[in-house]
Amino acid sequence: LVNTHNYRIEFFPEGCPSYAILSHRWIDGQEVNNLEEFLALRKKTRNKSGYQKVVDACKQARKDGHEYIWIDTCCISNDKDKRSRDIQNMYGFYKGSAVCYAYLADVELNFHHSCSLDPYHICLSDWFCRGWTLQELIAPEKVHFFGKAWNFVGSKSTLQEAISDRTLIPSDILGGEKSLEDVRFSTRMSWALGRVTTKPVDEAYCLMGILGVSLEPKEDEDVRKAFDRLWERCLESYPPQAGDIVSYANDVYERLGHSVQWMTLSNTILRSTRGRSLLR
C-alpha cells in the first residue's frame, strides 16, 4: 500500500489496514510501470503524468481520512509470480477497499459547480467502456468519480441510473442489493460486450473477477489460448450453464476470427456429471 502522507510503499504481510483504491485508464508511456520503478523513483518517473496521478490520488485519500491507498501502477511487482498473484486477486483488492476513486481523465469541467454536471455526460467517459473497469465498478461498495482536475463529479450511488443505462448493469447490482453470485453467467458476460482493453489478451483476464474464476496470466499467451482456458474454468465452475458458456465462446471466437475449439469445450463438459446430462 502507498502511505498517503509520505508516498512510500508499506508492506503488510499479516493483514492490511483500511485503504482507498484507484481506478483509472493507463496512458501509454506516462504511467509508473510497476512497484520496482516506484521504489527507485528516478527523475524520469517523477516527470511522468502517471506519477502526478499517484500524488493527486494520495492527496484525495488523505483529505478523506485514508492513511493508505492501493494503486496498480506502483503496487504491482514486476516479479512474474507476484504479478500473476496480484492480477488474479484484483477483484478482491477492489472489493476490500473502503472507497474506490475512479479518475475520469476525459471529463473536464469549465465551471465551479461540479455537482451540476449532467450524469449522462459523465458516463460518456471512456472509463465506462474499458475491460478492467467493469470489475472496478462492481466490486467496491463505494465508488467516487473525479474529473481531470480531480473535481468530484458524483458517486456510484448518485449516478446509479445513468451508470446503469450506460453499462446495462442493473441498479440492484450497482447498489449492492443483489449479489453478483446470484447473476447468471450470460448476464454477467453481457455487461462485458463492447468493452476494450489495450492488450488483446486482457479481454480474457479482465473477466476473471466478474465470472468468479481464477486464471493464471501467462507471458506471451495469445488471446485465443487465454479464452480457451477461461471457458474451461467457467465450464468447471458452472456446468448447468454450459450452453450459455459455449454460446458466448462461439461469439467471442467468431469476433476474433477463430473457430470454436468444440472438441476441447465438449471434453471439458463431459468431465462433469452435470455436463454429461446436458449433452445427451
C-alpha positions in Angstrom: 0.0 0.0 0.0 1.1 3.6 -0.6 1.3 5.8 2.5 -0.8 8.8 1.6 1.3 11.1 3.8 4.8 10.4 2.5 4.1 8.5 -0.7 6.1 5.5 0.5 5.3 1.8 0.0 4.5 -0.1 3.1 4.0 -3.9 3.3 1.5 -5.7 5.5 2.2 -9.5 5.4 -0.1 -10.1 8.4 -3.2 -8.3 7.0 -3.7 -4.8 5.7 -5.4 -1.8 7.3 -8.2 0.1 5.7 -7.3 1.6 2.4 -8.7 3.5 -0.6 -8.0 2.3 -4.2 -7.6 4.0 -7.5 -9.3 3.0 -10.8 -8.1 4.8 -13.9 -7.1 4.4 -17.6 -3.4 3.8 -18.3 -1.8 6.4 -20.6 0.9 4.8 -22.8 4.4 5.8 -21.7 3.2 8.0 -18.9 2.5 5.6 -16.1 4.7 4.3 -13.3 5.1 0.8 -14.7 5.5 -1.3 -11.5 6.4 -1.4 -7.9 10.2 -1.5 -8.6 10.1 1.7 -10.7 8.1 3.4 -7.9 10.6 2.3 -5.3 13.6 3.6 -7.3 11.7 6.8 -8.1 14.1 8.3 -10.6 13.7 11.8 -12.1 12.2 10.2 -15.3 9.5 8.6 -13.2 8.7 11.8 -11.3 8.3 13.6 -14.6 5.5 11.2 -15.8 1.9 12.4 -15.6 1.2 9.0 -14.1 3.3 9.8 -11.1 1.4 13.1 -10.6 -1.8 11.0 -10.7 -0.4 8.9 -7.9 0.3 12.0 -5.9 -3.1 13.5 -6.6 -4.8 10.3 -5.6 -2.9 10.2 -2.3 -3.9 13.8 -1.6 -7.6 13.0 -2.2 -7.3 9.9 0.1 -5.5 11.9 2.8 -8.2 14.6 2.5 -10.9 11.9 3.1 -9.0 10.5 6.1 -7.4 7.4 4.5 -3.8 6.7 5.5 -3.3 4.2 2.7 -4.2 3.7 -0.9 -3.6 0.9 -3.4 -2.7 1.9 -7.0 -2.0 -0.8 -9.6 0.8 1.1 -11.4 3.0 1.3 -8.3 1.8 -1.6 -6.1 2.1 -4.5 -8.5 5.6 -6.0 -8.7 7.4 -6.8 -12.0 8.2 -10.2 -10.5 6.4 -12.8 -12.6 4.9 -14.8 -9.7 3.9 -11.8 -7.6 2.4 -10.1 -10.6 0.4 -13.1 -11.5 -0.9 -13.4 -7.9 -1.9 -9.7 -7.8 -3.8 -9.9 -11.1 -5.7 -12.9 -10.0 -6.6 -11.2 -6.7 -7.5 -7.8 -8.4 -11.3 -8.2 -7.8 -10.7 -8.9 -4.1 -8.5 -5.8 -3.8 -11.3 -3.6 -5.1 -14.0 -5.3 -3.1 -12.0 -5.0 0.1 -11.4 -1.2 -0.3 -13.0 1.4 1.8 -13.6 3.5 -1.3 -12.6 3.4 -4.9 -11.6 6.6 -6.7 -12.5 6.4 -10.4 -10.4 9.0 -12.2 -12.0 10.2 -15.4 -9.2 12.0 -17.3 -11.5 12.8 -20.2 -14.2 14.6 -18.1 -13.3 18.3 -17.9 -15.3 21.0 -16.0 -15.4 24.6 -17.2 -17.3 25.9 -14.1 -17.0 25.7 -10.4 -20.2 23.9 -9.5 -19.2 20.3 -10.5 -22.4 18.9 -8.8 -24.5 20.3 -11.7 -22.7 18.3 -14.4 -25.1 16.1 -16.3 -24.8 12.5 -15.0 -25.2 11.2 -18.6 -22.4 13.4 -19.8 -20.1 12.0 -17.1 -21.0 8.4 -18.2 -19.8 9.2 -21.7 -16.2 8.9 -20.4 -14.2 6.1 -21.9 -13.7 4.7 -18.4 -17.1 3.1 -18.7 -16.2 1.1 -21.8 -12.9 -0.4 -20.7 -12.4 -4.0 -19.8 -10.7 -3.8 -16.4 -13.0 -1.1 -15.1 -16.0 -3.4 -15.2 -14.9 -5.2 -12.0 -13.6 -1.9 -10.6 -17.1 -0.5 -10.9 -18.9 -3.5 -9.4 -16.6 -4.9 -6.7 -16.2 -1.8 -4.4 -19.1 -0.8 -2.2 -18.3 2.9 -2.7 -17.0 4.4 -5.9 -16.4 8.2 -6.1 -15.8 9.7 -9.6 -13.4 12.6 -10.3 -12.8 14.6 -13.4 -9.5 15.6 -15.0 -8.7 18.3 -12.4 -9.8 16.0 -9.5 -13.1 17.7 -9.2 -15.7 15.4 -7.5 -18.4 14.7 -10.1 -20.5 12.0 -8.4 -20.6 8.6 -6.8 -21.8 5.2 -7.8 -25.0 5.8 -5.8 -25.7 9.3 -7.0 -25.0 8.4 -10.7 -26.6 4.9 -10.4 -29.4 5.5 -13.0 -27.0 6.9 -15.6 -24.4 4.3 -15.0 -27.0 1.5 -15.3 -28.2 3.0 -18.7 -24.6 3.3 -19.9 -23.3 -0.1 -18.8 -26.6 -2.2 -18.8 -25.7 -3.3 -15.2 -28.9 -3.4 -13.1 -29.2 -0.9 -10.3 -29.6 -3.6 -7.7 -26.1 -4.9 -8.6 -24.6 -1.4 -8.6 -26.3 -0.7 -5.3 -25.2 -4.0 -3.7 -28.8 -5.2 -3.0 -28.2 -8.2 -5.2 -25.1 -10.4 -5.1 -23.0 -11.0 -8.2 -23.1 -14.7 -7.4 -26.8 -14.7 -8.0 -26.5 -13.5 -11.6 -26.3 -15.9 -14.4 -23.1 -16.3 -16.5 -24.8 -15.0 -19.6 -26.0 -11.8 -17.9 -22.5 -11.1 -16.5 -21.0 -11.6 -19.9 -23.5 -9.2 -21.5 -22.0 -6.4 -19.4 -18.6 -7.0 -20.9 -19.7 -6.9 -24.6 -18.1 -4.0 -26.4 -15.6 -3.2 -23.7 -12.0 -2.8 -24.9 -8.5 -3.4 -23.4 -5.1 -2.1 -24.5 -3.7 -5.7 -24.7 -5.9 -8.2 -26.5 -5.2 -11.0 -24.0 -6.6 -8.8 -21.2 -10.0 -9.2 -22.8 -10.0 -12.7 -21.2 -8.0 -11.9 -18.0 -10.2 -8.9 -17.0 -13.3 -11.2 -16.8 -11.9 -13.4 -14.0 -13.3 -11.4 -11.1 -16.7 -10.9 -12.7 -17.1 -14.5 -13.6 -15.8 -15.8 -10.3 -12.9 -17.9 -11.7 -9.2 -17.9 -11.3 -6.8 -17.9 -14.3 -3.1 -17.6 -14.0 -1.8 -15.0 -16.6 0.8 -16.4 -18.9 3.6 -14.4 -20.6 3.4 -14.4 -24.4 0.0 -16.1 -24.4 -2.3 -15.1 -27.2 -5.9 -14.1 -26.7 -7.4 -17.3 -28.2 -5.5 -19.5 -25.8 -6.4 -17.2 -22.9 -10.1 -17.5 -23.8 -9.7 -21.3 -24.2 -8.5 -21.5 -20.6 -11.2 -19.0 -19.4 -14.0 -21.1 -20.9 -12.7 -24.3 -19.4 -12.6 -22.7 -15.9 -16.2 -21.4 -16.4 -17.4 -24.8 -17.6 -15.9 -26.4 -14.5 -17.5 -23.8 -12.2 -20.9 -23.6 -13.9 -21.7 -26.9 -15.5 -25.5 -26.3 -15.6 -24.9 -23.1 -17.7 -22.7 -24.9 -20.2 -25.0 -24.0 -23.1 -24.6 -20.3 -22.3 -20.8 -20.6 -22.0 -20.4 -22.4 -25.3 -22.7 -19.8 -27.0 -20.6 -16.9 -25.7 -17.4 -18.8 -26.6 -18.7 -19.1 -30.2 -19.5 -15.4 -30.3 -16.0 -14.4 -29.0 -14.1 -16.7 -31.3 -16.1 -15.5 -34.3 -15.2 -11.9 -33.4 -11.6 -12.9 -33.1 -11.6 -14.7 -36.4 -11.1 -18.2 -34.9 -13.3 -21.2 -35.0 -14.5 -22.6 -31.7 -12.4 -25.4 -30.2 -15.5 -27.6 -29.9 -13.6 -30.7 -29.0 -11.9 -29.0 -26.1 -15.1 -27.5 -24.8 -17.1 -30.7 -25.2 -14.5 -32.8 -23.4 -14.5 -30.3 -20.6 -18.2 -30.5 -20.3 -18.1 -34.3 -20.4 -15.8 -34.4 -17.4 -18.6 -33.0 -15.3 -21.5 -35.3 -14.3 -24.0 -32.5 -14.7 -22.4 -31.6 -18.0 -22.9 -35.1 -19.4 -26.6 -34.8 -18.9 -26.6 -31.6 -21.0 -25.1 -33.4 -24.0 -27.4 -36.4 -24.1 
